[in-house]
């Protein structure tokens, strides 16, 4: 399930690897042969990762729709960020993507590269008709909105929040 882009290797963590990420980062780094330089595993992000780890463990062979996909820079095997599918496709074929990047890697195009590739993968899946993403409103969400626009997302009006859709 690895996806390759010019600069990244993108792959979902297995449920066991998700547990290592949460509880033993050095062991995960050793298992993957990498250095983790992504978002710090603390605060609200850690809570999200723990919830997704539980969902991935319960999902069986469909864990990739609940797991985090790590973004490993191919040049030096650094984990620079992650993406997550926030669940399997719904009855309408929609999936939601989330993403984050280590601060040292902002404004280098890594997230655009990763989101573009993973959306291509998702839309190739038979059950998927569209990809949704929610961002903060402007100005806080400007960088994230730029990523989505570069990947072909369009605004997706909802009752609340700032949503985007790619078909």
Phi and psi in radians as a Rosetta constraint file:
Dihedral C 1 N 2 CA 2 C 2 CIRCULARHARMONIC -1.057 0.35
Dihedral N 2 CA 2 C 2 N 3 CIRCULARHARMONIC 2.454 0.35
Dihedral C 2 N 3 CA 3 C 3 CIRCULARHARMONIC -2.042 0.35
Dihedral N 3 CA 3 C 3 N 4 CIRCULARHARMONIC 2.364 0.35
Dihedral C 3 N 4 CA 4 C 4 CIRCULARHARMONIC -2.001 0.35
Dihedral N 4 CA 4 C 4 N 5 CIRCULARHARMONIC 2.405 0.35
Dihedral C 4 N 5 CA 5 C 5 CIRCULARHARMONIC -2.126 0.35
Dihedral N 5 CA 5 C 5 N 6 CIRCULARHARMONIC 3.080 0.35
Dihedral C 5 N 6 CA 6 C 6 CIRCULARHARMONIC -0.949 0.35
Dihedral N 6 CA 6 C 6 N 7 CIRCULARHARMONIC -0.596 0.35
Dihedral C 6 N 7 CA 7 C 7 CIRCULARHARMONIC -2.047 0.35
Dihedral N 7 CA 7 C 7 N 8 CIRCULARHARMONIC -0.182 0.35
Dihedral C 7 N 8 CA 8 C 8 CIRCULARHARMONIC -2.211 0.35
Dihedral N 8 CA 8 C 8 N 9 CIRCULARHARMONIC 2.614 0.35
Dihedral C 8 N 9 CA 9 C 9 CIRCULARHARMONIC -1.942 0.35
Dihedral N 9 CA 9 C 9 N 10 CIRCULARHARMONIC 2.161 0.35
Dihedral C 9 N 10 CA 10 C 10 CIRCULARHARMONIC -2.072 0.35
Dihedral N 10 CA 10 C 10 N 11 CIRCULARHARMONIC 2.239 0.35
Dihedral C 10 N 11 CA 11 C 11 CIRCULARHARMONIC -2.650 0.35
Dihedral N 11 CA 11 C 11 N 12 CIRCULARHARMONIC 2.591 0.35
Dihedral C 11 N 12 CA 12 C 12 CIRCULARHARMONIC -1.422 0.35
Dihedral N 12 CA 12 C 12 N 13 CIRCULARHARMONIC 2.516 0.35
Dihedral C 12 N 13 CA 13 C 13 CIRCULARHARMONIC -1.394 0.35
Dihedral N 13 CA 13 C 13 N 14 CIRCULARHARMONIC 2.406 0.35
Dihedral C 13 N 14 CA 14 C 14 CIRCULARHARMONIC -1.192 0.35
Dihedral N 14 CA 14 C 14 N 15 CIRCULARHARMONIC 2.867 0.35
Dihedral C 14 N 15 CA 15 C 15 CIRCULARHARMONIC -0.969 0.35
Dihedral N 15 CA 15 C 15 N 16 CIRCULARHARMONIC -0.684 0.35
Dihedral C 15 N 16 CA 16 C 16 CIRCULARHARMONIC -1.145 0.35
Dihedral N 16 CA 16 C 16 N 17 CIRCULARHARMONIC -0.690 0.35
Dihedral C 16 N 17 CA 17 C 17 CIRCULARHARMONIC -1.189 0.35
Dihedral N 17 CA 17 C 17 N 18 CIRCULARHARMONIC -0.588 0.35
Dihedral C 17 N 18 CA 18 C 18 CIRCULARHARMONIC -1.062 0.35
Dihedral N 18 CA 18 C 18 N 19 CIRCULARHARMONIC -0.719 0.35
Dihedral C 18 N 19 CA 19 C 19 CIRCULARHARMONIC -1.119 0.35
Dihedral N 19 CA 19 C 19 N 20 CIRCULARHARMONIC -0.702 0.35
Dihedral C 19 N 20 CA 20 C 20 CIRCULARHARMONIC -1.100 0.35
Dihedral N 20 CA 20 C 20 N 21 CIRCULARHARMONIC -0.731 0.35
Dihedral C 20 N 21 CA 21 C 21 CIRCULARHARMONIC -0.997 0.35
Dihedral N 21 CA 21 C 21 N 22 CIRCULARHARMONIC -0.744 0.35
Dihedral C 21 N 22 CA 22 C 22 CIRCULARHARMONIC -1.310 0.35
Dihedral N 22 CA 22 C 22 N 23 CIRCULARHARMONIC -0.732 0.35
Dihedral C 22 N 23 CA 23 C 23 CIRCULARHARMONIC -1.876 0.35
Dihedral N 23 CA 23 C 23 N 24 CIRCULARHARMONIC -0.329 0.35
Dihedral C 23 N 24 CA 24 C 24 CIRCULARHARMONIC -2.700 0.35
Dihedral N 24 CA 24 C 24 N 25 CIRCULARHARMONIC 1.240 0.35
Dihedral C 24 N 25 CA 25 C 25 CIRCULARHARMONIC -0.966 0.35
Dihedral N 25 CA 25 C 25 N 26 CIRCULARHARMONIC -0.737 0.35
Dihedral C 25 N 26 CA 26 C 26 CIRCULARHARMONIC -1.025 0.35
Dihedral N 26 CA 26 C 26 N 27 CIRCULARHARMONIC -0.634 0.35
Dihedral C 26 N 27 CA 27 C 27 CIRCULARHARMONIC -1.186 0.35
Dihedral N 27 CA 27 C 27 N 28 CIRCULARHARMONIC -0.669 0.35
Dihedral C 27 N 28 CA 28 C 28 CIRCULARHARMONIC -1.138 0.35
Dihedral N 28 CA 28 C 28 N 29 CIRCULARHARMONIC -0.768 0.35
Dihedral C 28 N 29 CA 29 C 29 CIRCULARHARMONIC -1.018 0.35
Dihedral N 29 CA 29 C 29 N 30 CIRCULARHARMONIC -0.751 0.35
Dihedral C 29 N 30 CA 30 C 30 CIRCULARHARMONIC -1.133 0.35
Dihedral N 30 CA 30 C 30 N 31 CIRCULARHARMONIC -0.752 0.35
Dihedral C 30 N 31 CA 31 C 31 CIRCULARHARMONIC -1.127 0.35
Dihedral N 31 CA 31 C 31 N 32 CIRCULARHARMONIC -0.629 0.35
Dihedral C 31 N 32 CA 32 C 32 CIRCULARHARMONIC -1.626 0.35
Dihedral N 32 CA 32 C 32 N 33 CIRCULARHARMONIC -0.187 0.35
Dihedral C 32 N 33 CA 33 C 33 CIRCULARHARMONIC 1.111 0.35
Dihedral N 33 CA 33 C 33 N 34 CIRCULARHARMONIC 0.814 0.35
Dihedral C 33 N 34 CA 34 C 34 CIRCULARHARMONIC -2.441 0.35
Dihedral N 34 CA 34 C 34 N 35 CIRCULARHARMONIC 3.059 0.35
Dihedral C 34 N 35 CA 35 C 35 CIRCULARHARMONIC -2.108 0.35
Dihedral N 35 CA 35 C 35 N 36 CIRCULARHARMONIC 2.207 0.35
Dihedral C 35 N 36 CA 36 C 36 CIRCULARHARMONIC -1.453 0.35
Dihedral N 36 CA 36 C 36 N 37 CIRCULARHARMONIC 2.076 0.35
Dihedral C 36 N 37 CA 37 C 37 CIRCULARHARMONIC -2.292 0.35
Dihedral N 37 CA 37 C 37 N 38 CIRCULARHARMONIC 0.354 0.35
Dihedral C 37 N 38 CA 38 C 38 CIRCULARHARMONIC -1.398 0.35
Dihedral N 38 CA 38 C 38 N 39 CIRCULARHARMONIC -2.765 0.35
Dihedral C 38 N 39 CA 39 C 39 CIRCULARHARMONIC -1.050 0.35
Dihedral N 39 CA 39 C 39 N 40 CIRCULARHARMONIC 2.449 0.35
Dihedral C 39 N 40 CA 40 C 40 CIRCULARHARMONIC -1.081 0.35
Dihedral N 40 CA 40 C 40 N 41 CIRCULARHARMONIC 2.373 0.35
Dihedral C 40 N 41 CA 41 C 41 CIRCULARHARMONIC -1.457 0.35
Dihedral N 41 CA 41 C 41 N 42 CIRCULARHARMONIC 1.424 0.35
Dihedral C 41 N 42 CA 42 C 42 CIRCULARHARMONIC -2.699 0.35
Dihedral N 42 CA 42 C 42 N 43 CIRCULARHARMONIC 2.902 0.35
Dihedral C 42 N 43 CA 43 C 43 CIRCULARHARMONIC 0.978 0.35
Dihedral N 43 CA 43 C 43 N 44 CIRCULARHARMONIC -2.474 0.35
Dihedral C 43 N 44 CA 44 C 44 CIRCULARHARMONIC -1.045 0.35
Dihedral N 44 CA 44 C 44 N 45 CIRCULARHARMONIC -0.597 0.35
Dihedral C 44 N 45 CA 45 C 45 CIRCULARHARMONIC -1.114 0.35
Dihedral N 45 CA 45 C 45 N 46 CIRCULARHARMONIC -0.745 0.35
Dihedral C 45 N 46 CA 46 C 46 CIRCULARHARMONIC -1.070 0.35
Dihedral N 46 CA 46 C 46 N 47 CIRCULARHARMONIC -0.698 0.35
Dihedral C 46 N 47 CA 47 C 47 CIRCULARHARMONIC -1.088 0.35
Dihedral N 47 CA 47 C 47 N 48 CIRCULARHARMONIC -0.701 0.35
Dihedral C 47 N 48 CA 48 C 48 CIRCULARHARMONIC -1.139 0.35
Dihedral N 48 CA 48 C 48 N 49 CIRCULARHARMONIC -0.791 0.35
Dihedral C 48 N 49 CA 49 C 49 CIRCULARHARMONIC -1.061 0.35
Dihedral N 49 CA 49 C 49 N 50 CIRCULARHARMONIC -0.764 0.35
Dihedral C 49 N 50 CA 50 C 50 CIRCULARHARMONIC -1.080 0.35
Dihedral N 50 CA 50 C 50 N 51 CIRCULARHARMONIC -0.748 0.35
Dihedral C 50 N 51 CA 51 C 51 CIRCULARHARMONIC -1.121 0.35
Dihedral N 51 CA 51 C 51 N 52 CIRCULARHARMONIC -0.740 0.35
Dihedral C 51 N 52 CA 52 C 52 CIRCULARHARMONIC -1.195 0.35
Dihedral N 52 CA 52 C 52 N 53 CIRCULARHARMONIC -0.604 0.35
Dihedral C 52 N 53 CA 53 C 53 CIRCULARHARMONIC -1.068 0.35
Dihedral N 53 CA 53 C 53 N 54 CIRCULARHARMONIC -0.717 0.35
Dihedral C 53 N 54 CA 54 C 54 CIRCULARHARMONIC -1.141 0.35
Dihedral N 54 CA 54 C 54 N 55 CIRCULARHARMONIC -0.793 0.35
Dihedral C 54 N 55 CA 55 C 55 CIRCULARHARMONIC -1.106 0.35
Dihedral N 55 CA 55 C 55 N 56 CIRCULARHARMONIC -0.702 0.35
Dihedral C 55 N 56 CA 56 C 56 CIRCULARHARMONIC -1.116 0.35
Dihedral N 56 CA 56 C 56 N 57 CIRCULARHARMONIC -0.698 0.35
Dihedral C 56 N 57 CA 57 C 57 CIRCULARHARMONIC -1.120 0.35
Dihedral N 57 CA 57 C 57 N 58 CIRCULARHARMONIC -0.578 0.35
Dihedral C 57 N 58 CA 58 C 58 CIRCULARHARMONIC -1.459 0.35
Dihedral N 58 CA 58 C 58 N 59 CIRCULARHARMONIC -0.203 0.35
Dihedral C 58 N 59 CA 59 C 59 CIRCULARHARMONIC -1.539 0.35
Dihedral N 59 CA 59 C 59 N 60 CIRCULARHARMONIC -0.120 0.35
Dihedral C 59 N 60 CA 60 C 60 CIRCULARHARMONIC 1.073 0.35
Dihedral N 60 CA 60 C 60 N 61 CIRCULARHARMONIC -2.299 0.35
Dihedral C 60 N 61 CA 61 C 61 CIRCULARHARMONIC -1.253 0.35
Dihedral N 61 CA 61 C 61 N 62 CIRCULARHARMONIC -0.200 0.35
Dihedral C 61 N 62 CA 62 C 62 CIRCULARHARMONIC -1.650 0.35
Dihedral N 62 CA 62 C 62 N 63 CIRCULARHARMONIC 0.401 0.35
Dihedral C 62 N 63 CA 63 C 63 CIRCULARHARMONIC -1.013 0.35
Dihedral N 63 CA 63 C 63 N 64 CIRCULARHARMONIC -0.469 0.35
Dihedral C 63 N 64 CA 64 C 64 CIRCULARHARMONIC -1.114 0.35
Dihedral N 64 CA 64 C 64 N 65 CIRCULARHARMONIC -0.344 0.35
Dihedral C 64 N 65 CA 65 C 65 CIRCULARHARMONIC -1.422 0.35
Dihedral N 65 CA 65 C 65 N 66 CIRCULARHARMONIC -0.088 0.35
Dihedral C 65 N 66 CA 66 C 66 CIRCULARHARMONIC -2.167 0.35
Dihedral N 66 CA 66 C 66 N 67 CIRCULARHARMONIC -0.342 0.35
Dihedral C 66 N 67 CA 67 C 67 CIRCULARHARMONIC -1.406 0.35
Dihedral N 67 CA 67 C 67 N 68 CIRCULARHARMONIC 2.820 0.35
Dihedral C 67 N 68 CA 68 C 68 CIRCULARHARMONIC -1.459 0.35
Dihedral N 68 CA 68 C 68 N 69 CIRCULARHARMONIC 2.488 0.35
Dihedral C 68 N 69 CA 69 C 69 CIRCULARHARMONIC -1.838 0.35
Dihedral N 69 CA 69 C 69 N 70 CIRCULARHARMONIC 2.112 0.35
Dihedral C 69 N 70 CA 70 C 70 CIRCULARHARMONIC -1.494 0.35
Dihedral N 70 CA 70 C 70 N 71 CIRCULARHARMONIC 2.586 0.35
Dihedral C 70 N 71 CA 71 C 71 CIRCULARHARMONIC -1.861 0.35
Dihedral N 71 CA 71 C 71 N 72 CIRCULARHARMONIC 1.824 0.35
Dihedral C 71 N 72 CA 72 C 72 CIRCULARHARMONIC -1.780 0.35
Dihedral N 72 CA 72 C 72 N 73 CIRCULARHARMONIC 2.131 0.35
Dihedral C 72 N 73 CA 73 C 73 CIRCULARHARMONIC -1.186 0.35
Dihedral N 73 CA 73 C 73 N 74 CIRCULARHARMONIC 2.185 0.35
Dihedral C 73 N 74 CA 74 C 74 CIRCULARHARMONIC -1.205 0.35
Dihedral N 74 CA 74 C 74 N 75 CIRCULARHARMONIC -0.489 0.35
Dihedral C 74 N 75 CA 75 C 75 CIRCULARHARMONIC -1.181 0.35
Dihedral N 75 CA 75 C 75 N 76 CIRCULARHARMONIC -0.582 0.35
Dihedral C 75 N 76 CA 76 C 76 CIRCULARHARMONIC -2.448 0.35
Dihedral N 76 CA 76 C 76 N 77 CIRCULARHARMONIC 0.160 0.35
Dihedral C 76 N 77 CA 77 C 77 CIRCULARHARMONIC 1.047 0.35
Dihedral N 77 CA 77 C 77 N 78 CIRCULARHARMONIC 0.569 0.35
Dihedral C 77 N 78 CA 78 C 78 CIRCULARHARMONIC -1.541 0.35
Dihedral N 78 CA 78 C 78 N 79 CIRCULARHARMONIC 2.343 0.35
Dihedral C 78 N 79 CA 79 C 79 CIRCULARHARMONIC -1.410 0.35
Dihedral N 79 CA 79 C 79 N 80 CIRCULARHARMONIC 2.035 0.35
Dihedral C 79 N 80 CA 80 C 80 CIRCULARHARMONIC -1.776 0.35
Dihedral N 80 CA 80 C 80 N 81 CIRCULARHARMONIC -0.285 0.35
Dihedral C 80 N 81 CA 81 C 81 CIRCULARHARMONIC -3.121 0.35
Dihedral N 81 CA 81 C 81 N 82 CIRCULARHARMONIC -2.930 0.35
Dihedral C 81 N 82 CA 82 C 82 CIRCULARHARMONIC -2.694 0.35
Dihedral N 82 CA 82 C 82 N 83 CIRCULARHARMONIC 2.793 0.35
Dihedral C 82 N 83 CA 83 C 83 CIRCULARHARMONIC -2.254 0.35
Dihedral N 83 CA 83 C 83 N 84 CIRCULARHARMONIC 2.883 0.35
Dihedral C 83 N 84 CA 84 C 84 CIRCULARHARMONIC -2.592 0.35
Dihedral N 84 CA 84 C 84 N 85 CIRCULARHARMONIC 2.419 0.35
Dihedral C 84 N 85 CA 85 C 85 CIRCULARHARMONIC -1.576 0.35
Dihedral N 85 CA 85 C 85 N 86 CIRCULARHARMONIC 2.275 0.35
Dihedral C 85 N 86 CA 86 C 86 CIRCULARHARMONIC -1.596 0.35
Dihedral N 86 CA 86 C 86 N 87 CIRCULARHARMONIC 0.611 0.35
Dihedral C 86 N 87 CA 87 C 87 CIRCULARHARMONIC 2.296 0.35
Dihedral N 87 CA 87 C 87 N 88 CIRCULARHARMONIC 2.877 0.35
Dihedral C 87 N 88 CA 88 C 88 CIRCULARHARMONIC -1.169 0.35
Dihedral N 88 CA 88 C 88 N 89 CIRCULARHARMONIC 2.855 0.35
Dihedral C 88 N 89 CA 89 C 89 CIRCULARHARMONIC -0.983 0.35
Dihedral N 89 CA 89 C 89 N 90 CIRCULARHARMONIC 2.425 0.35
Dihedral C 89 N 90 CA 90 C 90 CIRCULARHARMONIC -1.396 0.35
Dihedral N 90 CA 90 C 90 N 91 CIRCULARHARMONIC -3.070 0.35
Dihedral C 90 N 91 CA 91 C 91 CIRCULARHARMONIC -1.074 0.35
Dihedral N 91 CA 91 C 91 N 92 CIRCULARHARMONIC -0.416 0.35
Dihedral C 91 N 92 CA 92 C 92 CIRCULARHARMONIC -1.610 0.35
Dihedral N 92 CA 92 C 92 N 93 CIRCULARHARMONIC 0.010 0.35
Dihedral C 92 N 93 CA 93 C 93 CIRCULARHARMONIC 1.473 0.35
Dihedral N 93 CA 93 C 93 N 94 CIRCULARHARMONIC 0.287 0.35
Dihedral C 93 N 94 CA 94 C 94 CIRCULARHARMONIC -1.607 0.35
Dihedral N 94 CA 94 C 94 N 95 CIRCULARHARMONIC 2.454 0.35
Dihedral C 94 N 95 CA 95 C 95 CIRCULARHARMONIC -2.227 0.35
Dihedral N 95 CA 95 C 95 N 96 CIRCULARHARMONIC 2.692 0.35
Dihedral C 95 N 96 CA 96 C 96 CIRCULARHARMONIC -2.024 0.35
Dihedral N 96 CA 96 C 96 N 97 CIRCULARHARMONIC 2.354 0.35
Dihedral C 96 N 97 CA 97 C 97 CIRCULARHARMONIC -1.901 0.35
Dihedral N 97 CA 97 C 97 N 98 CIRCULARHARMONIC 2.510 0.35
Dihedral C 97 N 98 CA 98 C 98 CIRCULARHARMONIC -2.242 0.35
Dihedral N 98 CA 98 C 98 N 99 CIRCULARHARMONIC 2.811 0.35
Dihedral C 98 N 99 CA 99 C 99 CIRCULARHARMONIC -2.823 0.35
Dihedral N 99 CA 99 C 99 N 100 CIRCULARHARMONIC 2.756 0.35
Dihedral C 99 N 100 CA 100 C 100 CIRCULARHARMONIC -2.762 0.35
Dihedral N 100 CA 100 C 100 N 101 CIRCULARHARMONIC 2.744 0.35
Dihedral C 100 N 101 CA 101 C 101 CIRCULARHARMONIC -2.355 0.35
Dihedral N 101 CA 101 C 101 N 102 CIRCULARHARMONIC 2.524 0.35
Dihedral C 101 N 102 CA 102 C 102 CIRCULARHARMONIC -1.092 0.35
Dihedral N 102 CA 102 C 102 N 103 CIRCULARHARMONIC 2.422 0.35
Dihedral C 102 N 103 CA 103 C 103 CIRCULARHARMONIC -0.977 0.35
Dihedral N 103 CA 103 C 103 N 104 CIRCULARHARMONIC -0.580 0.35
Dihedral C 103 N 104 CA 104 C 104 CIRCULARHARMONIC -1.140 0.35
Dihedral N 104 CA 104 C 104 N 105 CIRCULARHARMONIC -0.202 0.35
Dihedral C 104 N 105 CA 105 C 105 CIRCULARHARMONIC -1.973 0.35
Dihedral N 105 CA 105 C 105 N 106 CIRCULARHARMONIC 0.171 0.35
Dihedral C 105 N 106 CA 106 C 106 CIRCULARHARMONIC -1.084 0.35
Dihedral N 106 CA 106 C 106 N 107 CIRCULARHARMONIC 2.636 0.35
Dihedral C 106 N 107 CA 107 C 107 CIRCULARHARMONIC 1.068 0.35
Dihedral N 107 CA 107 C 107 N 108 CIRCULARHARMONIC 0.557 0.35
Dihedral C 107 N 108 CA 108 C 108 CIRCULARHARMONIC -2.102 0.35
Dihedral N 108 CA 108 C 108 N 109 CIRCULARHARMONIC 0.072 0.35
Dihedral C 108 N 109 CA 109 C 109 CIRCULARHARMONIC 1.466 0.35
Dihedral N 109 CA 109 C 109 N 110 CIRCULARHARMONIC 0.033 0.35
Dihedral C 109 N 110 CA 110 C 110 CIRCULARHARMONIC -1.091 0.35
Dihedral N 110 CA 110 C 110 N 111 CIRCULARHARMONIC -0.749 0.35
Dihedral C 110 N 111 CA 111 C 111 CIRCULARHARMONIC -1.224 0.35
Dihedral N 111 CA 111 C 111 N 112 CIRCULARHARMONIC -0.669 0.35
Dihedral C 111 N 112 CA 112 C 112 CIRCULARHARMONIC -1.062 0.35
Dihedral N 112 CA 112 C 112 N 113 CIRCULARHARMONIC -0.755 0.35
Dihedral C 112 N 113 CA 113 C 113 CIRCULARHARMONIC -1.051 0.35
Dihedral N 113 CA 113 C 113 N 114 CIRCULARHARMONIC -0.788 0.35
Dihedral C 113 N 114 CA 114 C 114 CIRCULARHARMONIC -1.246 0.35
Dihedral N 114 CA 114 C 114 N 115 CIRCULARHARMONIC -0.842 0.35
Dihedral C 114 N 115 CA 115 C 115 CIRCULARHARMONIC -1.091 0.35
Dihedral N 115 CA 115 C 115 N 116 CIRCULARHARMONIC -0.725 0.35
Dihedral C 115 N 116 CA 116 C 116 CIRCULARHARMONIC -1.030 0.35
Dihedral N 116 CA 116 C 116 N 117 CIRCULARHARMONIC -0.837 0.35
Dihedral C 116 N 117 CA 117 C 117 CIRCULARHARMONIC -1.155 0.35
Dihedral N 117 CA 117 C 117 N 118 CIRCULARHARMONIC -0.763 0.35
Dihedral C 117 N 118 CA 118 C 118 CIRCULARHARMONIC -1.226 0.35
Dihedral N 118 CA 118 C 118 N 119 CIRCULARHARMONIC -0.571 0.35
Dihedral C 118 N 119 CA 119 C 119 CIRCULARHARMONIC -1.193 0.35
Dihedral N 119 CA 119 C 119 N 120 CIRCULARHARMONIC -0.655 0.35
Dihedral C 119 N 120 CA 120 C 120 CIRCULARHARMONIC -1.048 0.35
Dihedral N 120 CA 120 C 120 N 121 CIRCULARHARMONIC -0.807 0.35
Dihedral C 120 N 121 CA 121 C 121 CIRCULARHARMONIC -1.051 0.35
Dihedral N 121 CA 121 C 121 N 122 CIRCULARHARMONIC -0.851 0.35
Dihedral C 121 N 122 CA 122 C 122 CIRCULARHARMONIC -1.054 0.35
Dihedral N 122 CA 122 C 122 N 123 CIRCULARHARMONIC -0.802 0.35
Dihedral C 122 N 123 CA 123 C 123 CIRCULARHARMONIC -1.210 0.35
Dihedral N 123 CA 123 C 123 N 124 CIRCULARHARMONIC -0.261 0.35
Dihedral C 123 N 124 CA 124 C 124 CIRCULARHARMONIC -1.425 0.35
Dihedral N 124 CA 124 C 124 N 125 CIRCULARHARMONIC -0.197 0.35
Dihedral C 124 N 125 CA 125 C 125 CIRCULARHARMONIC -1.381 0.35
Dihedral N 125 CA 125 C 125 N 126 CIRCULARHARMONIC 2.362 0.35
Dihedral C 125 N 126 CA 126 C 126 CIRCULARHARMONIC -0.986 0.35
Dihedral N 126 CA 126 C 126 N 127 CIRCULARHARMONIC -0.569 0.35
Dihedral C 126 N 127 CA 127 C 127 CIRCULARHARMONIC -1.499 0.35
Dihedral N 127 CA 127 C 127 N 128 CIRCULARHARMONIC -0.074 0.35
Dihedral C 127 N 128 CA 128 C 128 CIRCULARHARMONIC -1.809 0.35
Dihedral N 128 CA 128 C 128 N 129 CIRCULARHARMONIC 2.239 0.35
Dihedral C 128 N 129 CA 129 C 129 CIRCULARHARMONIC -1.944 0.35
Dihedral N 129 CA 129 C 129 N 130 CIRCULARHARMONIC -0.424 0.35
Dihedral C 129 N 130 CA 130 C 130 CIRCULARHARMONIC -2.781 0.35
Dihedral N 130 CA 130 C 130 N 131 CIRCULARHARMONIC 2.764 0.35
Dihedral C 130 N 131 CA 131 C 131 CIRCULARHARMONIC -2.063 0.35
Dihedral N 131 CA 131 C 131 N 132 CIRCULARHARMONIC 2.271 0.35
Dihedral C 131 N 132 CA 132 C 132 CIRCULARHARMONIC -1.903 0.35
Dihedral N 132 CA 132 C 132 N 133 CIRCULARHARMONIC 2.696 0.35
Dihedral C 132 N 133 CA 133 C 133 CIRCULARHARMONIC -2.591 0.35
Dihedral N 133 CA 133 C 133 N 134 CIRCULARHARMONIC 2.494 0.35
Dihedral C 133 N 134 CA 134 C 134 CIRCULARHARMONIC -1.976 0.35
Dihedral N 134 CA 134 C 134 N 135 CIRCULARHARMONIC 2.377 0.35
Dihedral C 134 N 135 CA 135 C 135 CIRCULARHARMONIC -2.179 0.35
Dihedral N 135 CA 135 C 135 N 136 CIRCULARHARMONIC 2.889 0.35
Dihedral C 135 N 136 CA 136 C 136 CIRCULARHARMONIC -1.193 0.35
Dihedral N 136 CA 136 C 136 N 137 CIRCULARHARMONIC 2.693 0.35
Dihedral C 136 N 137 CA 137 C 137 CIRCULARHARMONIC -1.226 0.35
Dihedral N 137 CA 137 C 137 N 138 CIRCULARHARMONIC 2.930 0.35
Dihedral C 137 N 138 CA 138 C 138 CIRCULARHARMONIC -1.179 0.35
Dihedral N 138 CA 138 C 138 N 139 CIRCULARHARMONIC 2.581 0.35
Dihedral C 138 N 139 CA 139 C 139 CIRCULARHARMONIC -1.524 0.35
Dihedral N 139 CA 139 C 139 N 140 CIRCULARHARMONIC -0.240 0.35
Dihedral C 139 N 140 CA 140 C 140 CIRCULARHARMONIC -1.049 0.35
Dihedral N 140 CA 140 C 140 N 141 CIRCULARHARMONIC -0.608 0.35
Dihedral C 140 N 141 CA 141 C 141 CIRCULARHARMONIC -1.614 0.35
Dihedral N 141 CA 141 C 141 N 142 CIRCULARHARMONIC 0.216 0.35
Dihedral C 141 N 142 CA 142 C 142 CIRCULARHARMONIC -1.022 0.35
Dihedral N 142 CA 142 C 142 N 143 CIRCULARHARMONIC -0.827 0.35
Dihedral C 142 N 143 CA 143 C 143 CIRCULARHARMONIC -1.125 0.35
Dihedral N 143 CA 143 C 143 N 144 CIRCULARHARMONIC -0.772 0.35
Dihedral C 143 N 144 CA 144 C 144 CIRCULARHARMONIC -1.122 0.35
Dihedral N 144 CA 144 C 144 N 145 CIRCULARHARMONIC -0.689 0.35
Dihedral C 144 N 145 CA 145 C 145 CIRCULARHARMONIC -1.155 0.35
Dihedral N 145 CA 145 C 145 N 146 CIRCULARHARMONIC -0.614 0.35
Dihedral C 145 N 146 CA 146 C 146 CIRCULARHARMONIC -1.107 0.35
Dihedral N 146 CA 146 C 146 N 147 CIRCULARHARMONIC -0.724 0.35
Dihedral C 146 N 147 CA 147 C 147 CIRCULARHARMONIC -1.006 0.35
Dihedral N 147 CA 147 C 147 N 148 CIRCULARHARMONIC -0.881 0.35
Dihedral C 147 N 148 CA 148 C 148 CIRCULARHARMONIC -1.099 0.35
Dihedral N 148 CA 148 C 148 N 149 CIRCULARHARMONIC -0.737 0.35
Dihedral C 148 N 149 CA 149 C 149 CIRCULARHARMONIC -1.076 0.35
Dihedral N 149 CA 149 C 149 N 150 CIRCULARHARMONIC -0.741 0.35
Dihedral C 149 N 150 CA 150 C 150 CIRCULARHARMONIC -1.098 0.35
Dihedral N 150 CA 150 C 150 N 151 CIRCULARHARMONIC -0.495 0.35
Dihedral C 150 N 151 CA 151 C 151 CIRCULARHARMONIC -1.542 0.35
Dihedral N 151 CA 151 C 151 N 152 CIRCULARHARMONIC -0.005 0.35
Dihedral C 151 N 152 CA 152 C 152 CIRCULARHARMONIC 1.669 0.35
Dihedral N 152 CA 152 C 152 N 153 CIRCULARHARMONIC 0.120 0.35
Dihedral C 152 N 153 CA 153 C 153 CIRCULARHARMONIC -1.217 0.35
Dihedral N 153 CA 153 C 153 N 154 CIRCULARHARMONIC 2.619 0.35
Dihedral C 153 N 154 CA 154 C 154 CIRCULARHARMONIC -2.138 0.35
Dihedral N 154 CA 154 C 154 N 155 CIRCULARHARMONIC 2.668 0.35
Dihedral C 154 N 155 CA 155 C 155 CIRCULARHARMONIC -0.961 0.35
Dihedral N 155 CA 155 C 155 N 156 CIRCULARHARMONIC 2.501 0.35
Dihedral C 155 N 156 CA 156 C 156 CIRCULARHARMONIC -2.273 0.35
Dihedral N 156 CA 156 C 156 N 157 CIRCULARHARMONIC 1.640 0.35
Dihedral C 156 N 157 CA 157 C 157 CIRCULARHARMONIC -1.021 0.35
Dihedral N 157 CA 157 C 157 N 158 CIRCULARHARMONIC 2.291 0.35
Dihedral C 157 N 158 CA 158 C 158 CIRCULARHARMONIC -2.351 0.35
Dihedral N 158 CA 158 C 158 N 159 CIRCULARHARMONIC 2.920 0.35
Dihedral C 158 N 159 CA 159 C 159 CIRCULARHARMONIC -1.120 0.35
Dihedral N 159 CA 159 C 159 N 160 CIRCULARHARMONIC -0.565 0.35
Dihedral C 159 N 160 CA 160 C 160 CIRCULARHARMONIC -2.526 0.35
Dihedral N 160 CA 160 C 160 N 161 CIRCULARHARMONIC 2.751 0.35
Dihedral C 160 N 161 CA 161 C 161 CIRCULARHARMONIC 1.468 0.35
Dihedral N 161 CA 161 C 161 N 162 CIRCULARHARMONIC 3.093 0.35
Dihedral C 161 N 162 CA 162 C 162 CIRCULARHARMONIC -2.065 0.35
Dihedral N 162 CA 162 C 162 N 163 CIRCULARHARMONIC 1.761 0.35
Dihedral C 162 N 163 CA 163 C 163 CIRCULARHARMONIC -1.926 0.35
Dihedral N 163 CA 163 C 163 N 164 CIRCULARHARMONIC 2.676 0.35
Dihedral C 163 N 164 CA 164 C 164 CIRCULARHARMONIC -2.364 0.35
Dihedral N 164 CA 164 C 164 N 165 CIRCULARHARMONIC 2.675 0.35
Dihedral C 164 N 165 CA 165 C 165 CIRCULARHARMONIC -2.426 0.35
Dihedral N 165 CA 165 C 165 N 166 CIRCULARHARMONIC 2.471 0.35
Dihedral C 165 N 166 CA 166 C 166 CIRCULARHARMONIC -2.214 0.35
Dihedral N 166 CA 166 C 166 N 167 CIRCULARHARMONIC 2.260 0.35
